[in-house]
């Protein structure tokens, strides 16, 4: 599938005529999905029906058993025939897999379309990275609709990534037919303040007539209204059930995401209390790590949880199909109906949502959790060699205060993990180094893209517990510089240098030695290995982190490592430029007094 939002490949008159003839009984179907119950997401009905397919099109949805003339019968007896699932906002990079590997993982789970914001590879390689994302997604049975990243970097002036996208870059990307719109607009302050950059980026999106997608974390009241008034049409950054309702009331399409499970029960209760579930509710995975993607699934796992939390299965499926198709302006997707594209999933039941068969563009692509054919080789070489910095020394990770003599000192610090706040640490300087008080750890951020100094910026962390080793990652949203967490400089250097040597990824060190390593040599974010191998390597890293970190769910969890540098969000975050606050746009000095 090309991911071309213009759908020009479906205007072939001969293909349409063949579907018409098959619907009228003048020719057999190519495929007949027989014996099932159709989940009609347009009416909310469950009705016994067979589905006849010609080429890539659904030709007929007719009474069960009325027709048997087909070249191939797909057995749906006792099952539920639904549209293929549409993931309305996601990042392939979070799976740590290349698009081909990702496709072979999620297609057997019932996902047939994804909307990919490749701002991770964009932040590493700029336009070259987005071009690679498009090329690597072509001719896969998974439909990949690619968005033009708006957050390269996510917080201009507060961080330095591998590229900078402004109005001209956005105009260039939106001119490509594969680009479906502007990806999540993360520079919320820039939108509200009317920065020239964000006026240009959002303006190019509106002028193109394509999607303009949002990231409205923490916005409420007048700021939320203003963000929507600027032309942004969606959001997935929910912080509560009331936040979900406020964004629906503001006219935004809400992409209810599976990556923050602790919010879902309250959101379901709030949705069920409405007179109807809004058609502006869609579903997305946003970020799913490889172990969960392999073990539990992506969109199908989200559906299962929503049903378990009390959302009616037909409503959950509608949100993941027809609602998403309407948001995407794709009237060829999202419905099991004649004239629609034959993307279909057959569920065993509507409670466990076990996936029996998956059809993509009319072809039986997967059954019983397995692909039925080998996917094509990657058409383009994957970009590697993106770690553009020299090995680091333990001394690079020892906090210092240049120009400050030994003695007492009060330093700005970051308190908390997912939701951060400014704090101050009173300590002292001895022999030129900051003495770390009990319970205080260190975060380091080193620029790795070759566009600035690679000397790590350091910050003190509170409420992370006391690290008994170090964790390093080049998966660090969204500039994806080299982030290191720890307390002992030797451990931090060992973990960092393991990634510099292997091309990026994740590493854990303890007692000066690396105890776990997941190489991600493609952009420092992805691997071309089999999904099971990537998942196993990721599990090993998480297990090693359990040995060095003190977790405290739901916020102080492994995922907090990769989001700790998200500079566009309000509150303190460490970037390669220092201690920043996305809410105020400031860079604070380390020393208070």
Order of alpha helices (4+ residues) and beta strands (2+ residues): alpha-beta-beta-beta-beta-beta-beta-beta-alpha-beta-alpha-alpha-beta-alpha-beta-alpha-alpha-beta-alpha-beta-alpha-beta-alpha-beta-alpha-alpha-alpha-alpha-beta-beta-beta-beta-beta-beta-beta-beta-beta-beta-beta-alpha-beta-beta-alpha-alpha-beta-beta-beta
